[in-house]
Amino acid sequence: MRRFARLGLFVPALCLIAAAAAAQDPVRFEDVVRNLRNPDPKVRISAVRLLREAGYAEAITPIAPLVADQVNEIQLEAIDAELSFYLVEPIPAKKHVAFVLEKRTQGRAPAAFERGPLVSWPKPVPAELLDSLLQAVDDEHAKVRVEAIYALGVIARPPFPEAQTARLVKALDHYDPAIRAAAARVVGRLQVKSASDGLLKSVNDSNAQVRYASIRALGEIRDTRSVQALTEQLNFYQKGEGAWSALDALARIADPASLPVFQARLSDKDPFIRRAAVEGLARVGGSKEIGDLEAMSNLDDSNMVRAAMAFALYKKGHPNFLGRLIDFLDSDNDAPQIQAYFIELGPAVAAQSLPRLHEPDEGVRKHLATVLGAIGDQSTVAALTPLKDDRDREVAAAATHAIERIKMLQK
């Protein structure tokens, strides 16, 4: 959309609240919602900010049209507001460096997407919001496009509605390579299987990041037709991100024909490739292949590879390695990988993991509570409840959010 002149005279939402309080005239949110349609852009953006800061989630649908507003700044505010209604925890627009300096992050929506699927609440997304975000993917403003496509990937969950699928798949052929790459990542996260043909075409894209994202997405949607093409890509790249992406995709598809490929890459010098090889064996290997990992599980110099070995060994019938997996949750860097394993293993591991909620390490308690919110049930709530009063604030917040997630998933 066209850029509007700087809107420095916007009245901050908190000022509106303070003014209303001073006048003893409480804010009526229906009036604020009406102002979302006001022809004055200053009034529209002030309304968006007020609704966002108040956490007024009933405004999700009324704000949706402003994602496609004529004013770029209003579009970005609207996307940010919609994102805030779905995020479990706020994503800072800036990050601290050396406790003093600050620098801007890549953008709130891309940063949220990087944190994985547990960053957002499993709440319904109205069609109006999906449509507006998809419309903004074609916006003339680069930042609006990027924020829109990643916001879509954060708030939506599989299965993605068929009514909007064609427009999302179309973004794989966008003129902007940043959007093509983002679209591949989003269709992978949302498991849009109808994107298979578009992803296969994008494997040969002129942009490397589009190629890698498309390769990984083929694995995320478990496209068995692409096994040969992915194997050819692995053989072509041999090393680096292209090779890792291809092997990761093959490991997710887990076709038995790929077993020799996984075995051949177990001793690769690249830890990302070793990890993918181990994950492939975890899903298709037999007792002989997995048995060799037990001797190696303490020798590899990479945490993520050792974690993958623990996952493989547990998955193939070595119950003691569940505890080893939980041990890796003490690291914020390793936690997303381990939580993904727990989600794959499913509810069956929830009950076995509950005793570790009493772990002395705060990181283990926090990250375990978070993933139990995704795989637990009502019986898990009783074990999580005491942690709501944990001495560590982050653990207490994680337990509170986990309980809320379980309740939402059971509705």
NORMO-V764512 format. One record per residue. N is the residue number from 1. RES is the residue in three letters. NEAR is the number of other C-alpha atoms within 10 Angstrom. Layout:
n & res & near
N & RES & NEAR
N & RES & NEAR
//
This chain:
n & res & near
1 & MET & 16
2 & ARG & 12
3 & ARG & 12
4 & PHE & 12
5 & ALA & 9
6 & ARG & 8
7 & LEU & 12
8 & GLY & 7
9 & LEU & 7
10 & PHE & 15
11 & VAL & 16
12 & PRO & 14
13 & ALA & 19
14 & LEU & 14
15 & CYS & 12
16 & LEU & 15
17 & ILE & 16
18 & ALA & 13
19 & ALA & 14
20 & ALA & 14
21 & ALA & 12
22 & ALA & 10
23 & ALA & 9
24 & GLN & 9
25 & ASP & 10
26 & PRO & 12
27 & VAL & 15
28 & ARG & 9
29 & PHE & 16
30 & GLU & 10
31 & ASP & 10
32 & VAL & 19
33 & VAL & 20
34 & ARG & 12
35 & ASN & 19
36 & LEU & 23
37 & ARG & 16
38 & ASN & 14
39 & PRO & 9
40 & ASP & 10
41 & PRO & 20
42 & LYS & 16
43 & VAL & 16
44 & ARG & 23
45 & ILE & 27
46 & SER & 23
47 & ALA & 27
48 & VAL & 28
49 & ARG & 21
50 & LEU & 23
51 & LEU & 24
52 & ARG & 23
53 & GLU & 14
54 & ALA & 13
55 & GLY & 14
56 & TYR & 14
57 & ALA & 16
58 & GLU & 13
59 & ALA & 20
60 & ILE & 22
61 & THR & 15
62 & PRO & 16
63 & ILE & 28
64 & ALA & 24
65 & PRO & 19
66 & LEU & 26
67 & VAL & 28
68 & ALA & 26
69 & ASP & 19
70 & GLN & 14
71 & VAL & 17
72 & ASN & 22
73 & GLU & 21
74 & ILE & 24
75 & GLN & 28
76 & LEU & 21
77 & GLU & 20
78 & ALA & 27
79 & ILE & 28
80 & ASP & 21
81 & ALA & 25
82 & GLU & 25
83 & LEU & 26
84 & SER & 22
85 & PHE & 23
86 & TYR & 22
87 & LEU & 17
88 & VAL & 18
89 & GLU & 15
90 & PRO & 14
91 & ILE & 18
92 & PRO & 13
93 & ALA & 14
94 & LYS & 14
95 & LYS & 14
96 & HIS & 11
97 & VAL & 9
98 & ALA & 7
99 & PHE & 7
100 & VAL & 7
101 & LEU & 9
102 & GLU & 12
103 & LYS & 10
104 & ARG & 11
105 & THR & 13
106 & GLN & 11
107 & GLY & 17
108 & ARG & 21
109 & ALA & 24
110 & PRO & 19
111 & ALA & 18
112 & ALA & 24
113 & PHE & 21
114 & GLU & 12
115 & ARG & 13
116 & GLY & 16
117 & PRO & 20
118 & LEU & 21
119 & VAL & 19
120 & SER & 23
121 & TRP & 21
122 & PRO & 19
123 & LYS & 14
124 & PRO & 10
125 & VAL & 15
126 & PRO & 12
127 & ALA & 14
128 & GLU & 15
129 & LEU & 21
130 & LEU & 22
131 & ASP & 19
132 & SER & 20
133 & LEU & 28
134 & LEU & 23
135 & GLN & 18
136 & ALA & 25
137 & VAL & 26
138 & ASP & 21
139 & ASP & 19
140 & GLU & 13
141 & HIS & 14
142 & ALA & 15
143 & LYS & 14
144 & VAL & 23
145 & ARG & 23
146 & VAL & 22
147 & GLU & 26
148 & ALA & 32
149 & ILE & 26
150 & TYR & 26
151 & ALA & 25
152 & LEU & 26
153 & GLY & 24
154 & VAL & 28
155 & ILE & 25
156 & ALA & 23
157 & ARG & 19
158 & PRO & 11
159 & PRO & 11
160 & PHE & 16
161 & PRO & 13
162 & GLU & 10
163 & ALA & 10
164 & GLN & 13
165 & THR & 17
166 & ALA & 13
167 & ARG & 14
168 & LEU & 24
169 & VAL & 23
170 & LYS & 14
171 & ALA & 23
172 & LEU & 25
173 & ASP & 19
174 & HIS & 15
175 & TYR & 10
176 & ASP & 15
177 & PRO & 18
178 & ALA & 15
179 & ILE & 24
180 & ARG & 27
181 & ALA & 24
182 & ALA & 24
183 & ALA & 30
184 & ALA & 31
185 & ARG & 26
186 & VAL & 24
187 & VAL & 28
188 & GLY & 26
189 & ARG & 20
190 & LEU & 21
191 & GLN & 22
192 & VAL & 24
193 & LYS & 20
194 & SER & 15
195 & ALA & 23
196 & SER & 23
197 & ASP & 14
198 & GLY & 17
199 & LEU & 29
200 & LEU & 20
201 & LYS & 13
202 & SER & 23
203 & VAL & 22
204 & ASN & 15
205 & ASP & 18
206 & SER & 10
207 & ASN & 14
208 & ALA & 16
209 & GLN & 19
210 & VAL & 24
211 & ARG & 23
212 & TYR & 23
213 & ALA & 24
214 & SER & 34
215 & ILE & 32
216 & ARG & 26
217 & ALA & 32
218 & LEU & 36
219 & GLY & 25
220 & GLU & 23
221 & ILE & 21
222 & ARG & 22
223 & ASP & 21
224 & THR & 16
225 & ARG & 13
226 & SER & 20
227 & VAL & 21
228 & GLN & 13
229 & ALA & 14
230 & LEU & 25
231 & THR & 17
232 & GLU & 14
233 & GLN & 20
234 & LEU & 21
235 & ASN & 14
236 & PHE & 12
237 & TYR & 14
238 & GLN & 14
239 & LYS & 15
240 & GLY & 12
241 & GLU & 16
242 & GLY & 22
243 & ALA & 24
244 & TRP & 26
245 & SER & 28
246 & ALA & 31
247 & LEU & 33
248 & ASP & 29
249 & ALA & 27
250 & LEU & 34
251 & ALA & 27
252 & ARG & 21
253 & ILE & 23
254 & ALA & 23
255 & ASP & 15
256 & PRO & 13
257 & ALA & 12
258 & SER & 21
259 & LEU & 20
260 & PRO & 12
261 & VAL & 18
262 & PHE & 27
263 & GLN & 16
264 & ALA & 11
265 & ARG & 17
266 & LEU & 19
267 & SER & 13
268 & ASP & 13
269 & LYS & 10
270 & ASP & 16
271 & PRO & 19
272 & PHE & 19
273 & ILE & 25
274 & ARG & 28
275 & ARG & 27
276 & ALA & 26
277 & ALA & 30
278 & VAL & 29
279 & GLU & 27
280 & GLY & 28
281 & LEU & 30
282 & ALA & 25
283 & ARG & 19
284 & VAL & 20
285 & GLY & 22
286 & GLY & 12
287 & SER & 12
288 & LYS & 8
289 & GLU & 15
290 & ILE & 21
291 & GLY & 15
292 & ASP & 11
293 & LEU & 20
294 & GLU & 16
295 & ALA & 9
296 & MET & 12
297 & SER & 17
298 & ASN & 15
299 & LEU & 11
300 & ASP & 14
301 & ASP & 10
302 & SER & 15
303 & ASN & 17
304 & MET & 21
305 & VAL & 25
306 & ARG & 25
307 & ALA & 27
308 & ALA & 27
309 & MET & 29
310 & ALA & 30
311 & PHE & 24
312 & ALA & 26
313 & LEU & 25
314 & TYR & 20
315 & LYS & 17
316 & LYS & 18
317 & GLY & 11
318 & HIS & 14
319 & PRO & 13
320 & ASN & 11
321 & PHE & 19
322 & LEU & 18
323 & GLY & 14
324 & ARG & 16
325 & LEU & 21
326 & ILE & 22
327 & ASP & 19
328 & PHE & 23
329 & LEU & 24
330 & ASP & 18
331 & SER & 16
332 & ASP & 13
333 & ASN & 12
334 & ASP & 15
335 & ALA & 23
336 & PRO & 19
337 & GLN & 16
338 & ILE & 25
339 & GLN & 23
340 & ALA & 15
341 & TYR & 19
342 & PHE & 23
343 & ILE & 15
344 & GLU & 11
345 & LEU & 15
346 & GLY & 14
347 & PRO & 15
348 & ALA & 11
349 & VAL & 16
350 & ALA & 21
351 & ALA & 15
352 & GLN & 12
353 & SER & 16
354 & LEU & 18
355 & PRO & 9
356 & ARG & 16
357 & LEU & 22
358 & HIS & 13
359 & GLU & 16
360 & PRO & 9
361 & ASP & 14
362 & GLU & 20
363 & GLY & 20
364 & VAL & 23
365 & ARG & 27
366 & LYS & 27
367 & HIS & 26
368 & LEU & 29
369 & ALA & 29
370 & THR & 25
371 & VAL & 24
372 & LEU & 30
373 & GLY & 26
374 & ALA & 22
375 & ILE & 22
376 & GLY & 26
377 & ASP & 19
378 & GLN & 11
379 & SER & 10
380 & THR & 20
381 & VAL & 19
382 & ALA & 11
383 & ALA & 17
384 & LEU & 25
385 & THR & 15
386 & PRO & 14
387 & LEU & 22
388 & LYS & 19
389 & ASP & 14
390 & ASP & 17
391 & ARG & 10
392 & ASP & 14
393 & ARG & 14
394 & GLU & 16
395 & VAL & 24
396 & ALA & 21
397 & ALA & 19
398 & ALA & 26
399 & ALA & 31
400 & THR & 21
401 & HIS & 20
402 & ALA & 29
403 & ILE & 25
404 & GLU & 14
405 & ARG & 25
406 & ILE & 20
407 & LYS & 15
408 & MET & 13
409 & LEU & 15
410 & GLN & 8
411 & LYS & 5
//
